[in-house]
Amino acid sequence: MSVIIDVKTELVQLYINNSTMAELPDWLFKYLNTSHAHDELANHSGKSPDHWDTLFNGLSSLTAEDVSERAIEISQLFQNGNIKLDRNQKWHFDPLPFMFSKSDWALLEAGIKQRTILLNKIQQDIYGEQKLLLDGHIPAQQLFQDNNYLREGFNLPQNELKLFFTALDIYRAPSGEFKVLVDHCQCPLGLGLLLESRIIARRVMAEEFAECNVQQIKGFLKRFTDAINEYTRYMDDPRIVILTQGVDDPNYNEHAFLSTYFGYTLVQSADLTVRHGEVCLKSLPGLGKINVILRWIPDRSIDSLEQTEYSLHGIPGLLQAVREGTVKVLNPFGSGVLSSPAIQCRLDELSHHLLNEPLLIGEPSHYDLEQAKNLDWSLLELVSYNDKHFKLDGASEADKIRVAINEHPDAYFFQEKPIFSCAPFWSEGKLVAKPVLFRCYALTTENGIEVLPSALCFSNENDKDPSVSGWLKDTWINAADNLVAGAHNIPAPVKKRMDVTLLEGVVSSRTAEHLFWLGRYLERSENTIRILRIFIDRYTELAIYPSTMRRNIVTRLLSAIKSQHIVYPYIEPTDISDEYEPKQAKQTAFQLLADEQCAGSIINTLTYLFNATLQIQELLSNDSRRIIEDINDQIQKLKRVAVNISARGMQSSLDQIIGFIMAFNGSITDCMPNSNGWFMLEIGRRVERSIQINSLTASLLSEETLETEELAILEAVLSCQVSLVTHKRRYRMYQSIGTGIELLMLDAEYPRSLLFQLEQIDLLCQNLPIKRRPGVISAHEKAILLSKTTCYLTEKDYLQHSEDGQRKQLKEFSHNIRTNLNTFCDVLLVQYFSHTQTASKLNWSNIEQIQS
Amino acid sequence: MKYKIKHSTTYQYADFVSLCQNHARLTPKTIRGQICHSSRIEITPPTSYLQQFTDYFDNTVTVFEITQQHNMLTVTMVSEVELLVSSNDNLNKVDMPWTKARDLLNKPTTHELLKASEFVMPSQHTPIDEMVKAYALVSFKPDVSLISACKDLMARIFHEFLYDPGFTTISTPLSVVFAQKKGVCQDFAHFALACLRSMGLAGRYVSGYIETLPPEGEEKLEGADATHAWFAVFVPNFGWVDFDPTNNVLPKEQHITLAFGRDFSDVTPLKGVVFGGGNQLLGVAVDMIRLD
């Protein structure tokens, strides 16, 4: 492919002259040939940047179509890797990585290290001796007014002040210098995103990855866990948790991803409680002590007892536990103050003072009001010492600035407007320039500061497409020289540590409960789909071959569905049941499929199912997550289903959904270690199935009619329970309601029978921690034992027996079973899931009056 | 003068409480002019965890937890406190123009000034606006001394505000107190603090007890004493000086100090988190008995 063009820009010339490439690919040529003021590909003082060369060499054989294909592949992988809560917000992950030159990275690494050391020192002084305040390096009044200056942070042990994992946003100014926009010292976000994008980049760009000799980030992640293990060095069974606000947190996906990646239990505030000055996890076996909390919730409202700012996400008593030294909170409490403008704009001075050296990477230049008088405001913006989010543009908001500085001259200062450099992003078949920021990460360890050898290169530039929240690139750093250096950098382990991976994962009661419900929803959706299938089949058959018997059967099924006897909530039939006209059949089928007003509709059950999977997202494999995403697509489709959908349309929709549910079931069968509480899912599934079988037989088989009609209705029931073929085989000679009941309810060895489910529940309950005295059995065990015994002791003829056309004994039997199952669930809830109780605040609301 | 103080707080709940965690700031301080000889906290039902720590403002905080199911909680603090007779004669020597105090606080050079400068900032219960500032300026005229100005402010609040129990609660905004000129001791303390801080001066909220004397010839009723609140102003090179705007006096021998803070929210005598409980009924009784 050749490009004929007369005038080549300087930049193109550079790349051609210096490159080993015979020719630039068309798409790259076009990008270089349009001028970009402040571009990462150009900003190298007249030399062609080698680091980009290697990459483009690797990519030179690709056509624009090839790159687009990669972009599509990436977006599929990226979108599917995580369950998205808000489908309108996603990152656009670019097929081209960002390349840092060796010299740039060396500078950045040194700068980040220096800055992290500095921030550590400041944190220790502020929550300690406060020398920096006393000698005026940090104006006390500005700091005292900052919401992140936490007075509760005093009186904590001194060793609670060390930072752990921090991030900073860096950009390249037009001068070529790097500058820091902001430090994130509390809950640095984006590590999950970075990990995920690295995994995808390595897969999609495997060859280029190898050619560019990209530094691995594994070592950093290893040291991340090592550093945590350092804190739990002397413990036998350290418990480490990641604390998240929960599914409502916009970054919940990332928390779940990190939990999966590091293998730490993901918990929410309500899962934790403080007892006797120790933080405990409410787990199935009871309260378990927690040693380390990686918090991803802000510290201003982390303890709803001690702190004034009340939050549902607070853990009452947490600070007392920190004070007692029984738990380690990372990042340390109070570190949010380091992002305060009162500190940020004085870091250079502080670096001279505390480290005796100039700051390697500074902030945007800033000026006090006096200095700014003679400056051109259009290049500046006004910011506040007290409010991080306050900003007024020097060009467009000059009037507002005058008012603001007139009112509170001490509250503001000017800083230069940051101008970011641009990097090429692939968009609609070509490269476009977008301003970029680099989020870099640092880890404070016992052996010094570690810098993550990569960065999250992102652009927040507003896009035409509102569904894109930002653009993102993997960042590559050449490893060539670091291999040797890195080798002896790694400190030998101080002492032999216990293999932490051998320890069982802990599951919170909340997770266990969600697993229980997930099992129930999985089974419920499957069952409802089968009932709907049979129902559609029977009423369409009636339309083709009308007969009294078929009409009666459709009426029976319709009534049982409409009265919610055989679908959730499985109301027990009364003696006088409503009768419905078969002409309502089609409408009822639609309601059961897609009506959100109908409690047991498939759309509702799938929605519950989806929400339950979000809650246990961190326990799922990537493949399972992908299927969940598909199920969510089906929910969205069901929302758009029209009332007059054809029977065929419904059937095909049901086929798809059941396919995904089977696939999901398959994807989780292998990840069933009991330590993760997966047996709760199985209990939920078996309980739901027991209720279904019980309801189905009681409401459809308890009325005696003509034998042929009875057998036809039995056939429908057996089909709903996928037992038709077995029944036919087993009872070749003679089939009756009695044989059907025997197979579905009383056969202890038939996997779809009620008794089999009860036996399984009994077995699974052995995984539950024992909460009773030896020698007695607990209430939930009693309920199951009673049901089992009833099944074993009951004969099929007894249940089949009818009086005045009613099988009263069958009804009674089924009622007893149902009562026992309800008891079982209630006891389970009270004994094992009683984490839902929430705290209320007790305050001495008014001071007593004096009698003066 | 020695006092024995018994301060009981009782919560009665409609439902059972399964767990409660609490912070109590009920230990009298030992500071200039006051010695806390002993203090003992009694809690029923028995606690499963009981610890103390010193908070940012040097108040003693008792942390406790009750895991036993209960529908009534009683917290009683019994303490013996001695008030030393201190004369305020020294005050005149350390007094200075209030503008000088303001300037010193603005650029703190000593640790004392630095700590005090924190109390110049408005807080949750003491917001500052132009109206408050205008009210304060009447007392804080140029060249007036700090102590005289504070005395004047205290006297004005005493005369112009009506003591009206039941008019306000802790959530009544200061602007309502100011507009209606009504409230109780903590409202007056908050208002005075807002005035001081609007002038760039350091003021702190003081919670404590005040002794009440029965009318001539009558027996003192049990539980008739009360918790009280007033304010203190920081006098550079000297320290904090108390003013009680509810009674228009400089506290001397009848005021016992429990805790300091920027406002009420820093010194809440008893706060907690309960699980369960439902509706609650609160009862407080304070007895302050002279021992000699």
Chai-1 contact restraints between the chains, C-beta under 6 A:
chainA,res_idxA,chainB,res_idxB,connection_type,confidence,min_distance_angstrom,max_distance_angstrom,comment,restraint_id
A,L133,B,L114,contact,1.0,0.0,6.0,A-B,restraint_1
A,L134,B,L114,contact,1.0,0.0,6.0,A-B,restraint_2
A,A140,B,L114,contact,1.0,0.0,6.0,A-B,restraint_3
A,A140,B,S117,contact,1.0,0.0,6.0,A-B,restraint_4
A,F144,B,E118,contact,1.0,0.0,6.0,A-B,restraint_5
A,F144,B,M121,contact,1.0,0.0,6.0,A-B,restraint_6
A,Q145,B,M121,contact,1.0,0.0,6.0,A-B,restraint_7
A,R151,B,Y56,contact,1.0,0.0,6.0,A-B,restraint_8
A,F154,B,Y56,contact,1.0,0.0,6.0,A-B,restraint_9
A,N155,B,F53,contact,1.0,0.0,6.0,A-B,restraint_10
A,H276,B,Y49,contact,1.0,0.0,6.0,A-B,restraint_11
A,L305,B,Q21,contact,1.0,0.0,6.0,A-B,restraint_12
A,L305,B,V273,contact,1.0,0.0,6.0,A-B,restraint_13
A,T308,B,S265,contact,1.0,0.0,6.0,A-B,restraint_14
A,P316,B,Q21,contact,1.0,0.0,6.0,A-B,restraint_15
A,P316,B,V273,contact,1.0,0.0,6.0,A-B,restraint_16
A,G317,B,Q21,contact,1.0,0.0,6.0,A-B,restraint_17
A,Q320,B,V63,contact,1.0,0.0,6.0,A-B,restraint_18
A,Q837,B,F275,contact,1.0,0.0,6.0,A-B,restraint_19
A,A839,B,V273,contact,1.0,0.0,6.0,A-B,restraint_20
A,A839,B,F275,contact,1.0,0.0,6.0,A-B,restraint_21
A,S840,B,V274,contact,1.0,0.0,6.0,A-B,restraint_22
A,K841,B,V273,contact,1.0,0.0,6.0,A-B,restraint_23
A,L842,B,G272,contact,1.0,0.0,6.0,A-B,restraint_24
A,L842,B,V274,contact,1.0,0.0,6.0,A-B,restraint_25
A,N843,B,K271,contact,1.0,0.0,6.0,A-B,restraint_26
A,W844,B,T268,contact,1.0,0.0,6.0,A-B,restraint_27
A,W844,B,P269,contact,1.0,0.0,6.0,A-B,restraint_28
A,W844,B,L270,contact,1.0,0.0,6.0,A-B,restraint_29
A,S845,B,I170,contact,1.0,0.0,6.0,A-B,restraint_30
A,N846,B,T169,contact,1.0,0.0,6.0,A-B,restraint_31
A,N846,B,I170,contact,1.0,0.0,6.0,A-B,restraint_32
A,I847,B,Q186,contact,1.0,0.0,6.0,A-B,restraint_33
A,I847,B,T227,contact,1.0,0.0,6.0,A-B,restraint_34
A,E848,B,A226,contact,1.0,0.0,6.0,A-B,restraint_35
A,E848,B,T227,contact,1.0,0.0,6.0,A-B,restraint_36
A,E848,B,V284,contact,1.0,0.0,6.0,A-B,restraint_37
A,Q849,B,P165,contact,1.0,0.0,6.0,A-B,restraint_38
A,Q849,B,V184,contact,1.0,0.0,6.0,A-B,restraint_39
A,I850,B,C185,contact,1.0,0.0,6.0,A-B,restraint_40
A,I850,B,I210,contact,1.0,0.0,6.0,A-B,restraint_41
A,I850,B,A226,contact,1.0,0.0,6.0,A-B,restraint_42
A,I850,B,H228,contact,1.0,0.0,6.0,A-B,restraint_43
A,Q851,B,T212,contact,1.0,0.0,6.0,A-B,restraint_44
A,S852,B,T246,contact,1.0,0.0,6.0,A-B,restraint_45
A,S852,B,N247,contact,1.0,0.0,6.0,A-B,restraint_46
